[in-house]
Amino acid sequence: MVHEQHGSDYASRFAPGLMNPDLAAPEGVVATYGKGVVRRYNVYRNNVTVSLIDALAAIYPAVQRITGIEFFRAMARFHVRATPPASPLLFEYGRDFPSFIERYEYARDMPWLADTARIERAWLDAYHAADVAPLEADAFASIDSGSLAHVRFVAHPAARIVRSRYPAVAIFAMNRADAPITALRSSDAEDALVTRPDGDVIVSRLPAGGAAFLAALIEGVPLGAAAQAAFEETDAFDLSANLVAMIASGVFTAVQLGVIK
């Protein structure tokens, strides 16, 4: 397929119909050798849609396994038509797919599906994040005990937290593998920590208060205030255990006194 006009003006008329099957082929499009413009444009439009659906399936394999291929592709098609890509990089596509799932009428009986998708999106973002050495185990050795409450941390580019009212971590883990699916007997809320400490992306379930604690630290809140936020959420928060776990998980890259810029 070729066109008679060039530039952004032509592209602005050519692109909208790719996402909207109700729009006719734009003016100025011609087909070589007398072939039908409408038919060829429809083929091109379908190929674009299929490629974006395939991209979503690659980004959200657990969601597709949960829903089944037919349901997933139908849901993804609605999303594609409503949300054209904003980047030429396909792995960047679908960032708002979890929010779309949350609003999707036919997924209402799976209220945990959107959070499962959020974990999958966080997994991919962690995978593509920059390589930075994580904090060493002796990070606190040179810090005076009286200054610990004022310590701030620099978050690793791969670190992500996903909070959920549902057992989203267990659902994610169960459906990212090829192993048989077993009955899930818990309905407890689960918060996910996504990290890449040694080059491999790891998704782990955070203990009580862990998400509030780490989220505050990632935002630059001092250690003392972050611990207070966690204790305000639950008196079951274990500060020592969470400090050990966050170092082992590679959530941070540096420790500083004062304001992080």
N, C-alpha and C positions, 0 to 999 in steps of 0.2 A: 504494500500500500504506500502511495506517495501522496504528497500534498503540494498545492500550488503556492501557498504562502508560508512564510517562515517567521520565527521570533516568538516572543512571549505572548503576543496577542493571539497568535494561532493556537499556541499551547493552552491558553486559558479557555479556548472554545473546544479544544479536542479532549482535554482531560476529564471534565465533569461527567460526560457520558460513559466513561469507563466504570464509574461507581454507580451510575443510575441507569438501569436497563430500560427505563421509560423514556429516556432521552434519545432522540434520533441521531444518526450520524451527523457530525457538524458539517457546515458548508465549507467547501474548499477541498474536501477529501475526494480523491479520485483513485480508481483502481486500474492497474495495468492490464493490457490485453483484453479489455472489455469485460473484466470480471466484476460481479456485483459489489458495489461499494457497501451497501447495507450488510450483506452477508459477511464480508470480510471484516468490517468494523465489529460486528457482533462476535466473530471468532476471536478477534484481538481482545475485545472487552471480556469475554469469558476466560481467556488465558490469564489476563491480569487478575481477575477475581480468584481463579483457582490457585495462582501462585501465592497470593496473600493468605488464602485459607491454609495452604500447605505450610506457610511460614508460621501461622498461629499454631498449627498442629505440632510443629517442631519445637516451638517455645513452650507449649502447654501439653506435653504428652500425658501427664497424670490426669488432667482434666478430660482429655479425650478418652482415656481408658475408663474413667468413671462413667462418663455419659454414653460411651459407645461412639463409633465413627460417624454413623448417620446423624445422630443428634448433634454431635460436635460440629460437623460441617454445615449443618443447617443454621445453627446458632452463629457460627463464625461468618457465614455469608451475610447475615443481617448486620453484623458488626462491620464487615468490610464495606458494605454499601453506605453505612452511616459515617465511617471514619476512614478517609483516604490517608495513605502514608504521608508523613511529613519529612521523611529521610530516605535516601536511596539505599541505606543499609537495612536489610530485612530483619536483622536481629533487633533493631530499634523499634520495629513495628509492634503494635499490640500492647503498649504500656497501659492503655485504659481499658483493655479487654476485661480485667477483673471487675471493674466498676460496671461495665456493660453486663456481665454475667449477673451481678447483683440486681440489676433492673430487669433482666430478661424474664418474661412472664413464665416461660415453660421450665425455668430452673428454680422456681420458687420452692419446690419441695426438696431442694438440695441447698439449704441456706449456707452451708459450709463450703460450697464449691468456689465461691469468689475468693475466700481466704486461701484456699488451696492454690488457686491461680496466682495469688499475690506471692506466695512462697516460691512458686515456679519462676515468676518474673524476677524475684530477688535472687534466685539461684543463677539465672542467666546474667544478670547485672554483675554479680559477684565474680562469675567466670570471666567476664570481659574487663574487670576492673584492673587498674594499674598494679604492677608488681612493686610492693614495698615490704621491706623486712619487718616482721611483727616484733612487738615488744619482747625483750628478753626476760627470763624468769627472775633475774636479780634486779629488776627495774627499781625497786624500792630501797635497795641496799644503801644508796648514798643520800637518802632523804631523811632528814631529822624527823623523829616521831611527832614532834610538835607542829610540824608543817604538813603532815599527811592530809589533814582535812582540807587544805587549800590546793592540793595537787589537781591539775587538770590533765586530760589525755587527748592525744591526737588520734582520731579514728582511722583505722585502715580503710582504704578505698573500697574494699570488698565487703566490709561489715554492713549487714542489714538486719533489721528487726521487723518482724511481722506479728502483730497481736491479733488474737482471734478469740471469739467467745465459744468456739467449737474445737474439737480435737483435730485441728487442721494439720498439725505436724505428723500425727500418726496416719492420717488419711493420705497426706503427701507421700510419706515413706512407703506406705503399702502399695501405692499405685505408680511409683516411679520405677519399680523393679518388675521383672517378669515372673516373679514367684506367684503362686496361687494366692488369691485374696481370702483372708479369713474374716470372720465376724468381728466387728469392732464393738467392744462391750462398754466403752467409756464415752461419756458425753461431756467430759470436763473441758474447760477452756484450756487452750495451749498456745503459748507464745513461742515463736520460732526465732532462733538466732542463726543467721547465714554468714559463714566466714570462709576464708580460704587460707588457712595457716601455712600449709606446705604445698601449695600449688593445686590442691584438690578442694573443690567446694564441699563444705560440710553444712548440713542442716541439723540443728540440735534443738531439743526442747528446753526452754529456760525454766528454772525453778521459780517458786513464789517470790515475787518482787524483783526478779532478775531483769525483766523487760523495762520496768520503770527505772531501775538503777542504770542499766546500760544506755538506755535512750537519753537519760539526763547527761551522762558522761559524754556521749557522742555529740550532744549539743553544746558541749563546753562547760557544763556545770561542774564546779569543784567537787572533789570526792565526798566531802562531808555532807554537802547539800544533796548530792545524788543519793547517798545512803539514807538520808532523812526522808527523801521522797519515796524510797522503797519501803521503809518502815511504816510510813503513813498509809501505804497501800496494803501492807500485810505485816503483822508482827512475826510471821514465820520467816522473814527474810534473814538469811545467814550471810553476813558481810564477808567473813573470812573465806567461806567456800566460794562465794561469787568472785572475789578477787583472784583466787587461784584459778578458777575456771576461765575467767576472761583473759588471763595471760596465756593459758594453755590453748585457748581457742583462737588466738591471734586477732582479737577485736581491735587492738590499738597498736600504734607504731612508735609512739614516744610519750614520755611523761614530762610535764613542765610545771613550774611554779609561776603563778601569775596568769595573765590573760593570753589566750592563744589567738594569734592573728591569722 
